[in-house]
Amino acid sequence: MALNFPNPSRSYDAARHCVCFWGYDNAREVAFQVSDNLLLRLSQEVASEEAAFLATFDRHRERILLLAKNIYTPGARNT
């Protein structure tokens, strides 16, 4: 089974300056992070606050998930 993202949950981690989300490789949960710097480059907004980062992530979700699938290595410790 390939990596999939059945859980739409995501959260902003202010200490690490990233949005965190999770995928699944069979029964194994895999954590991913998208830096707020990348989200600022994707965004048309200048706001750098939690709500703006989460909104940008949501607008670009499909693109971000595709990138996560492309960089994921099964069995490796990915972040």
N, C-alpha and C positions, 0 to 999 in steps of 0.2 A: 504494500500500500504506500502511496506517495504521501508526502507532506501535505497536510490540509489544515484549514483554519475554520473549524466549525463554531468556535466561540468568538463572537464579535467584541469581546471585552478588550479594553485598552486602558491604560492609566498613564498619567504624567508623573515622572519621578524628578522632582525639583533638585534633589541632591546630585543626581547623575545627569541632569539636563537632557532627558530623553523621554520619549513615549515608549512604554513597554507593551508588548502584546505576545500572544502565545499561539503556537501551532502544535500539531500532533503528528508524529511519525509512528503509526500503529498506536500502541498504548502509551508511548513515551511523549511526555510534554516537553516542548522545546521553547525556550524563552528567546525573544527577539527584542531589540532596542533600535529606535530611530532617533538620532541626535536632534536636538532642537535647532542646531545650525542647518542641518539638511531641511528640516521643516520650514525654517525661515526662508531658505532659497526657493522652496516650492510655493510658498505663500505669496499672495498678492497684498497681504496685510503687513503692517509694520509692528503690530502688537506682539510682544514677547511674553505672553502670560499663558497659564495653563489652558484656559478655554480656547484661546487662539491656536495653540499647538494641537489640541485634540480635534478642533474643527478642521485644521489643515490635514491632519492624519486621515480623518474621515473622508474628506474630499478626494484624497489620493490613495485611498485604501487599496484598490485593485492593483495599482501600479506598485505600491509598497509590498503587497503580498507576493506579487510576481517576482520582484527583486529578491525577497526572502527565500522563495522557492529556488531561485537560480543560484544563490550563494550558499544554501544549506548543504552540508555534507553529512550524510547519514552516519550515525555512530560517533561523530566527533562532538566535542564540547563547543557548540556554537553559541554566540551571543550577538 
